[in-house]
Amino acid sequence: MQINGACHCGNLAFELEWPADTPVPVRACGCTFCQKHGAEWTAHPQASLHMRVGEPGLVSKHRFGTNTADFHVCARCGVVTVCTSEIEGHLYAVVNTRAFEDRSVLSSPVSVDFDGEEEEARLGRRTRNWIGRVVVESV
């Protein structure tokens, strides 16, 4: 199943190829960044993500906490669409479901809190659960 999405102005757009007949779970992260942005995330290790950046100069990458992930924020409209993490030379991602064009495919959000998670455990969780086929291109 293909799921399309973008920030409000369309500068950060994506196609998410999701495994057929697989529910699309939603995680509402408890960190202050995600709470203040209203972000709700999804990922599946067998999904693939193709993100297109219209104007790279209008993308801000925000890092905090363990400094192991980049939140891609459109500097024009302020929407965070994707979070990526490079682990041992491989790019992984989660997608903000609030940026989906059609949210009817989503299950109910589940709250999660990763405070106190050790860095090694965090990176291991990402390699197991995040999207592992990620392409980011400027158009």
PyMOL commands that set and color helices and strands:
alter all, ss='L'
color gray80, all
select helices_A, chain A and resi 32-37+56-58+97-99+103-105+119-129
alter helices_A, ss='H'
color red, helices_A
select strands_A, chain A and resi 2-6+12-17+24-29+41-42+48-53+59-62+70-74+80-87+90-96+106-112+133-138
alter strands_A, ss='S'
color yellow, strands_A
deselect
rebuild
show_as cartoon
